[in-house]
Amino acid sequence: MKTGKKKWIIGLCCIIIFVLFNMYVLTFGITMGHSLNIPEYSFVLKYKLPVTLYKLDQQYRFPLKRGEVISFWNDERGNVAKRIVGLPGEKISYREGNLYVNDELVSEPYLNPGQKDDCYLAPFHLQEDEVWVMGDNRIDSYDSRMFGPLNLSQITGKLIYAK
């Protein structure tokens, strides 16, 4: 095989690997908006591998934790990032600016003073394939209080960012 053709094939393979890695494992982006306590225009990485595995096999257990920031697609807002505050199967309620999970007050150290609102949310249970997401700036956040629980299949990745 000629050297020029070999380089061309290696280059094409590298591009294909990069595109597949970007689509299914890890990509990057820039934050916009003030819904989360992440500085606007911060560089973030979106870790997609757990989402890819879940979409390949619905029996795969999503490694979600309360307090993690995830991204998902919303038809009205496009690509959105919010914090997971309720996990599958949990009982959620919200009153006087406080989040309750299974009737226990949840500590939310990522909230700044003055970011709570007086919204009331009657207790309800999440299904086994749903999470509840909220922004850190509760006064000005388009989140699950407006559009309801988020199905696991809607999640596009977990955000990783440097503080």
N, C-alpha and C positions, 0 to 999 in steps of 0.2 A: 504494500500500500504506500502511496506517495505521502511525503511529509505534510504537504499542504492539505490534503484530504483528511489525514489523521488529525491535524489541529482543528479542522473544521468540525469533525465528528466529536472531538473532545469538548470543544466550545459549545456545541449544540447540547450535548449531554449535561454540561454544567448549567446551562440555562434552564433545561427541563427540570433538573434537580432543584434549582433555586425556586422556580415557579411552584413546584409541588410542595416544597418546604414552606413557602410563603402562604400557600392556600390551606394547608392542613396542619402545620405544626406551630409556626411562630411568624408574626408580622409586626410591624411597628406603626405608630401613628402619633398624632399631636392632639392634646386635649383642647376642647373648646367649650365655653360656657362656665357657669359658676354653681352648678348643682352639687358637685363634690368638692371636698376640701383638697383638691389637687390644683396647683397653680395653673391658670389658663395658659395654653401653648406649651405645656410640658411634654416632653418626649416620653411615650409609653410603649411597652411591648405588649402584644396581645398573644397570650399562650392559648393555642387552639387544640392541642393534642387530645385533652380529655373530651372535648366536644366531638372531635373526629371519631374517637373510639366509641362514644355513646351513640353517634349516628350510625356506626357500623353494626353495633350490637346493643340493643335496648336493655339487655341484662347487665351491661356494664354499669357499675355504681359510680356516679358522678362524684368526684372528690371535692364537694363544695363545703365551705365553712362560712359561718356567720361573720360578717365584717369584710369579706372579700369583695372586690370590685369586679363586676363582670360587664361584658358588652353584649348587646343584642340589637336586632333590627326592629325598628318601629316604623310602620307605614307613614305615620304623620311626621315623625322627627328624624328618620334615617337611622344612622348608627348611634346608639345611645349607650352610655355607661352609668351604672347605678350600683349601689352597695347591697349585698344580700343581707337581709335582716330576719328573714323567716325561711326555714328549711322545710323540705317535703314532710307532710304529715303533722306539722306543728299547729298549735292553736295560736292565732295572732289577734291582738287588739291594740288600740292606740287611743290614748286619752290624755288631755292636758300636756301635750308635748312629750309624752313618755310612751315607749314601746314595751308591750308585754308579750312574752312568749310562754305559752302554757301557764298563764296567770302569774308569771314571775317578771318583775321589772328587769329589763335588759340594760346593762351598762353600755353606753355608746361613747367611748373615749374619743372617737374621731369627730364628734360634733363640737363645734365652737359655741360659747355662750351667745345667745341671741339668734340662734339658727333654728330653734324649736318653734312650733306653731301650736294652735289650740284645736287642731282637727280632732274629731272623734270618729273612731272606727269600732263598730260593734264586734265582739269576738266571733271568729269563724275559723274553720280548719282548712289547711292547705291539703290538696290531694298529694298522692305519692310522687307525682311527676311535676310538681309546681314549687316555685320559690316566690317569696315576697321581696321586692326590691324598693329601696327608697334612696333619695339623694340626701347628702349631708346638710344641705341648705333647705330645711323642711319648709320654710316660708315660700320659697320660690323653686319648687322642684316638680317636674312632671314625672310621676313615678307610679307604683302599683296602686296608690290611693286613687288615681285617675283611671288607669287602664286595667286594674285587677291583677291577679296572680300571673306570673310569667311561667309558661311551660318550659321544661328543660330543653325541649327541642328548639326553642327560639334563641337560646344562648349561643353566641358566636365565639366567645373566648373569655379568658380571665385576664384582667389588666395587671401588669407588673410595672411599677414606676419607682423612680428614685426620689427619695424625700430630700 
